[in-house]
């Protein structure tokens, strides 16, 4: 029985286990969310290969936006020009003797789904309307008010020495009617906040799914070879053999990453908080 079969998920304060792809021989992962699948589910379906952990993952396979997030993470890990690596703290996380870039999930999320800047928020129409209403309220408070007319006491009409109450204001009858649009506006704002929260949660999970897929499935890349070594080999070989060597060198290889928490490599299925990703050491 595997760790996933005996335990559902590490607790909030429990230690995250090491990667299953290092501790288990036949660790299987979902091709959509990148999470580890239980060995019990795999053993029950021995006749076919299980690729997805649930019906939801089977019906929501990675789309163009998911692949774009993967390419963004790969570009950051490779420190490619224009990837936005300078906007991250990757350089400050270098360890002596290890020049691999470490990128956190929050940094990827900020680059992919950057919120509006403070300047854009301040120039939004809603904010300008609110500021205009505040100014009009201040101006109305500063306007001089007319003194009470003769025969009135404190704004109440006086007749034969007796005080009579003011006539009922017509606006009072409209109070309930005006309250309904206000309630509808508040409900619409609350709905908008919930939708914004759901959108941010989905974006957060999309980034983590893409990172988990890079950890367990990797990314096809050209092999890293020193250009000077290529030129030296090309000079020693003939033109025909050089073409063959170039073709062999250009065959893409699959490079995989690893999930990092507090400097330790962990199982990506259970990584918590703002965990990070980096390339695995090349052997």
C-alpha positions in Angstrom: 0.0 0.0 0.0 1.4 3.3 -1.0 1.6 6.5 1.0 -1.4 7.9 -0.9 -3.5 4.8 -0.1 -2.8 4.9 3.6 -3.1 8.7 4.0 -5.3 11.1 2.1 -3.2 14.2 2.2 -0.6 15.7 4.6 -2.0 17.9 7.3 -1.5 21.7 7.5 1.5 21.3 9.8 2.7 17.9 8.5 5.9 17.6 6.5 5.4 17.2 2.7 6.7 13.8 1.5 9.6 13.5 -0.9 8.8 13.1 -4.6 7.0 9.9 -5.5 8.8 9.6 -8.8 12.0 9.1 -6.7 10.6 6.8 -4.0 8.1 4.7 -6.0 8.8 2.6 -9.0 5.6 3.1 -10.9 4.3 6.4 -9.8 1.5 7.6 -12.1 0.4 11.2 -12.5 -2.6 12.9 -14.0 -1.9 14.5 -17.4 -4.2 17.4 -16.6 -3.5 18.5 -13.0 -0.1 16.7 -12.6 -1.1 15.1 -9.3 -0.2 11.6 -8.3 -2.8 8.9 -8.8 -3.4 6.2 -6.2 -2.0 2.8 -7.0 -5.3 1.2 -6.1 -7.0 3.0 -9.0 -4.3 1.9 -11.4 -4.4 -1.7 -10.3 -8.2 -1.9 -10.8 -7.8 -0.9 -14.5 -5.0 -3.2 -15.6 -6.4 -3.5 -19.1 -6.1 0.2 -20.1 -3.7 3.0 -19.2 -5.1 5.5 -16.8 -4.1 9.0 -17.8 -6.5 11.2 -15.7 -7.3 11.1 -12.0 -11.0 12.1 -12.4 -13.7 12.9 -14.9 -13.2 16.6 -14.4 -9.5 16.3 -15.5 -10.5 14.1 -18.4 -13.0 16.6 -19.7 -10.9 19.7 -19.0 -7.6 18.9 -20.7 -4.9 21.6 -20.9 -5.8 24.3 -23.4 -3.9 27.1 -25.1 -3.7 29.3 -22.0 -2.3 26.3 -20.0 0.4 25.7 -22.6 1.2 29.4 -22.6 1.7 29.3 -18.8 4.0 26.3 -19.3 6.1 28.2 -21.9 6.3 31.2 -19.5 7.6 29.0 -16.7 10.1 27.4 -19.1 11.3 30.8 -20.3 11.8 32.0 -16.7 13.7 28.8 -15.8 16.0 29.3 -18.8 16.3 33.1 -18.1 15.4 33.8 -21.7 15.4 37.5 -22.9 12.0 39.1 -22.5 10.7 36.4 -20.2 10.4 38.8 -17.2 13.2 37.1 -15.2 14.4 40.5 -14.1 11.1 41.1 -12.4 11.6 38.1 -10.1 13.9 37.4 -7.2 15.6 34.4 -8.9 19.0 36.0 -8.8 18.9 36.4 -5.1 18.1 32.7 -4.6 21.2 31.4 -6.2 23.1 28.8 -4.1 26.9 28.6 -4.2 27.8 26.2 -7.0 24.2 26.0 -8.3 23.0 28.5 -10.9 19.6 27.1 -11.5 16.8 29.7 -11.4 14.2 29.2 -8.7 10.8 30.7 -9.6 7.9 30.9 -7.2 4.3 30.3 -8.1 3.3 33.9 -7.1 5.9 35.3 -9.5 4.5 33.3 -12.4 1.0 34.3 -11.4 1.9 38.0 -11.3 3.6 37.8 -14.7 0.7 36.0 -16.3 -2.3 37.7 -14.7 -0.9 41.1 -13.6 -3.6 43.2 -11.9 -4.3 46.8 -12.9 -1.7 49.3 -11.7 -2.5 51.9 -9.1 -2.5 54.6 -11.7 -5.1 52.8 -13.8 -7.3 52.2 -10.8 -7.1 55.9 -9.8 -8.2 56.9 -13.3 -11.1 54.5 -13.5 -14.6 56.0 -14.2 -16.1 54.7 -10.9 -13.3 56.3 -8.8 -13.7 59.6 -10.7 -17.5 59.5 -10.1 -17.0 58.9 -6.4 -14.6 61.8 -6.1 -17.0 64.1 -8.0 -19.9 63.1 -5.6 -17.6 63.8 -2.6 -16.8 67.3 -3.9 -20.4 68.1 -4.6 -21.3 67.1 -1.1 -18.7 69.4 0.4 -19.9 72.3 -1.8 -23.5 71.8 -0.7 -22.4 71.9 2.9 -20.7 75.3 2.4 -23.7 77.0 0.7 -25.5 79.6 2.9 -28.9 78.5 4.2 -31.9 80.9 4.2 -33.0 82.1 7.6 -36.3 80.9 9.0 -39.3 83.0 7.9 -41.4 85.1 10.3 -44.1 83.2 12.1 -42.0 80.0 12.3 -40.2 78.4 15.1 -37.3 76.2 14.3 -38.7 75.6 10.8 -42.2 74.7 12.0 -45.0 76.9 10.8 -46.8 78.9 13.7 -50.4 79.9 13.7 -52.2 81.5 16.6 -49.3 80.7 18.9 -49.6 77.0 18.3 -47.0 74.8 16.6 -48.1 72.7 13.7 -46.0 69.8 12.3 -44.7 70.1 8.9 -46.5 68.5 6.1 -45.3 64.9 5.2 -42.5 65.0 2.7 -43.3 63.4 -0.6 -39.8 61.9 -0.7 -40.6 59.7 2.4 -43.0 57.7 0.3 -40.3 57.1 -2.2 -37.8 55.9 0.4 -38.8 52.2 0.1 -38.7 52.4 -3.7 -35.2 54.0 -3.7 -33.9 51.4 -1.2 -34.6 48.6 -3.7 -32.2 49.8 -6.4 -29.6 50.3 -3.6 -30.0 46.8 -2.5 -29.7 45.5 -6.1 -26.5 47.5 -6.5 -25.0 46.1 -3.3 -26.0 42.5 -4.5 -24.4 43.2 -7.9 -21.2 44.4 -6.2 -21.1 41.4 -3.9 -21.6 39.0 -6.9 -18.8 40.8 -8.8 -16.5 40.3 -5.8 -17.3 36.6 -5.7 -16.7 36.2 -9.4 -13.3 38.1 -9.1 -12.3 35.8 -6.2 -13.3 32.7 -8.2 -11.3 34.0 -11.2 -8.2 34.6 -9.1 -8.5 31.1 -7.5 -8.8 29.5 -11.0 -5.7 31.5 -12.2 -3.8 30.4 -9.1 -4.6 26.7 -9.7 -3.8 27.0 -13.5 -0.3 28.1 -12.6 0.2 25.3 -10.2 -1.2 22.7 -12.6 1.3 23.9 -15.3 4.2 23.7 -12.8 3.2 20.2 -11.7 3.1 19.0 -15.3 6.6 20.4 -15.9 7.8 18.5 -12.9 6.4 15.1 -13.7 6.3 15.2 -17.6 8.9 17.8 -18.4 9.3 20.0 -21.5 10.9 19.1 -24.9 14.0 21.2 -25.4 17.1 21.2 -27.5 20.1 19.6 -25.8 22.4 22.1 -24.1 25.8 21.9 -25.7 28.6 24.4 -25.8 28.9 26.1 -29.1 32.6 26.1 -29.0 32.6 22.3 -28.7 30.2 22.0 -31.6 32.6 24.1 -33.7 35.6 22.0 -32.7 33.8 18.8 -33.6 32.7 20.3 -36.9 36.2 21.1 -37.9 37.4 17.6 -37.2 34.7 15.9 -39.1 33.9 15.9 -42.8 31.0 17.9 -44.2 28.7 14.8 -44.6 29.4 13.5 -41.1 29.0 17.0 -39.7 25.4 17.1 -41.0 24.6 13.8 -39.3 26.1 15.0 -36.0 24.1 18.2 -36.2 20.9 16.3 -36.8 21.6 14.1 -33.9 22.5 17.0 -31.6 19.2 18.8 -32.6 17.0 15.9 -31.4 15.0 17.4 -28.6 15.3 16.0 -25.1 12.7 16.1 -22.4 13.9 18.1 -19.4 12.0 17.9 -16.1 11.7 20.2 -13.2 11.3 19.7 -9.4 9.1 21.3 -6.8 11.0 23.1 -4.0 9.7 24.1 -0.5 12.0 25.8 2.0 15.0 24.6 0.0 13.9 20.9 0.0 12.6 18.9 -3.0 9.1 17.7 -2.3 6.2 15.9 -4.0 4.5 18.4 -6.2 1.0 16.9 -5.6 1.2 18.1 -2.0 3.3 21.2 -2.2 1.8 24.0 -0.1 1.8 27.7 -0.1 4.0 29.7 -2.4 6.2 26.8 -3.5 8.8 27.2 -6.2 10.1 25.3 -9.2 13.5 24.7 -10.8 15.1 22.4 -13.3 16.3 19.0 -12.0 20.1 18.5 -12.0 21.3 17.1 -15.3 23.1 13.8 -15.0 
